[in-house]
Amino acid sequence: MGFLSKLKTFVSSLLLPIFDYGVKYGPFLETVKTAMPASNTPKGYTAWVKGNDVDVIAKTLWGEARSEGERGMQAVANVIRNRWLKANRASKRVTWWGTTWRGICQKQQNGTYQFTCWSPKDPNRAKMDAQRLNNGDANFTKAVLIAQRCIAGDLPDLTNGADHYYATWIKKPYWADGETLVAAVGSHRFYDLA
């Protein structure tokens, strides 16, 4: 193996876990196929550990949008990040939906969860709770990578700043009446209400 091949392998091993789309740093980068365990998580990224913020966000993405593919899960992650940003900004803070990653994902009011996948009555809740890193579910592996990028701030916003969304297979919620649609990704419709 020549020097350039060794250098390519070394640089790839450092950058691939971070830049999973392989676009930013050269043509030799390839798409990440598996999420990194805690021992290999790059600096600046939060490792996946059962029950931590990455796990909670990943399970939210998987529970809410796995049927929508990678872009659909990214759009839901954008909503989570936009809520976190609005809750933690210096002025005009919006905190009713929570201020932490976990708080935003698992917030409930009057027995209703903001993200319905966390409801004990949701038919997918048990499946969601059973998800583990590298368990063979490609959508959950993608959800972990998207969650890591969400927390790190390295996730393009497909939703134009949206902090609310709904799926078109349900009745349009009252809060969307009279509001401006800011994005549509798959069967989800996105709104910026705060």
N, C-alpha and C positions, 0 to 999 in steps of 0.2 A: 504494500500500500504506500503510495507516494505521499509527499508532504501535503499537497493540496487536498488529496482524498482524506488524510487524517484531519486536516484543519476543517474541512467540510463536515466530517462526522462529528467533531468536537463542537463546532458552532451549532450544528443542527440539534445536538443533544441538549444544548443550553436554551435554544430559542423555540424549538417545536412545542414544548409544553405551554409556552406563553402565547405564541402567535399561531393558533391552530388553523388559520386559513392560508398560511403560507404566502401571503401577498406582500406584506410590508418589507421583508428583508431578503429578497432574492428568489430566483426560480428554483433553487435546490430544496427549498423548504416544502414539505408535504403536509397534508392534512393530518392532524392528530387523530388517531383512532381510539385511544383509550385515555381516560383521565389519569392524572398523576396521583399516586398515593402520597401520604403525608411526608414520607422521607424524601421524595423527589419533587416536591412542590417548589416552583421557582420563587425567588425573592420578590416580594410585592404582591404575591397571590396567597390567598387563604387556603390552607389544605382542607381536603374533605375529611371530616371526622364525623361519625354518626352523631346526630343531634346538634352539630354546630351550625353557624349561619349558612355556610355553603350547602350543607345537607338540607336545611329547611327551605332555602330558595330552590334548590334542585328538585326537591319533592313537590314544591308548589308548581314549578314549571312543568314537571312530568304530569302532575295531577290535573292541571288546568289546560295544557296545550300539547301533549305528546302526539295527538292525532293531527296536529297542525304542522308537524315537522320542526326543523331547526329554526326557521324564520318565525314561526308561530311562538315557539318557546322564547326566542330572543325578544319578541315584542312584549310578552308578558313580563320578562325580566326588565325591560325598559320601563314598564309601568311601576314595578317594584322600586327600581332605582330612582325614578322621578319622584315617587312619594318620599323616599328616603332623603333625596336632595331638598325637597320642599319642607320636610320636617326638620332639617338640620341647617337651613340657611340662617344668616344673621338677622334678617328682618322678614316680616310677614310670614312667619313660620306657620305651617299647617300641621298640626299634630294629632288631630282626632283619629287618624288611621294608624297611629303608632310612630315611634321615632327610631326604633332599631330595626335591623333586617328581620329578625324573628318576630318582633312585635307587629311589623307591617304585614308579614305573611300570615300570621296566626291570630290576628285581631278579630275579636267577636264582639258583637253588641246585641243584646237581647236574644242571645242564642243563635244569631246568624253570623257566619264567618264572612269576612271580606272576600276571601278566596274560598269558594265553596268546597274545594277538594279537602279542606281540613275538617269539614263537618263530619261528626261520627255517623250521620245518616247518609253521607255520600257513598254510593256503591263502590267507588274506587278507593275509598280511604284505606281499607285493609291492604289492598295491593300497593298503595303508595307507601304505607308504613313498612312494608316488607322490602322495599328497594334498598339495595346495597351497591357500593362501588364495584364495578367490574363483575357484576353478577350475570353478565350475558345480555342484558337489556341495552341495546345500542342507544335508545332514546334517553335512558337515564344517564348513561355515560355522557351524551351530548348535553344533557341538562346540567350535569356537574361542571362541565367546561364552561357553559354559558354563565352559570352562577359565579364561578371564579372570576370570569371577566366582568360580570356585573359589579361585584364588590370592588374590583381593582379599578373600575372606571374605564375599562378598555372594551366597551361594547357600543357600537354605533346605535343611535336611537332611531329605530324604524317608525316610531309613533309620534314624532314631532312634539315631544314633551307631554304626552298623555299621562294622566294619573287615574283614569277609569277606562274600563272596557266591558263589553258584554259579548256573548256568543249569539250569533244570529238564529240558532235553533231554539232560543228561549224568547219569550215575549219581550219586546223592547222595554227596559226598565224606566220607571217614572223619572229618574234623574237625568235621562238622556233627552227627554222631551224639550224641544226648543233650544237644545245645545248644538254647537257646531262639531260635526265629525271632523277629526284631524288626521285620521289614518284608518285604513282597512288592511288587515293582514289575514289572509285566509278567511275563516268565518268569524273573526273577531272584529269588532268595531271600537275605535278608540276616541276618547274625548279628554280634553284638558279643562278640568273644572275648577282648579284651585289657582 
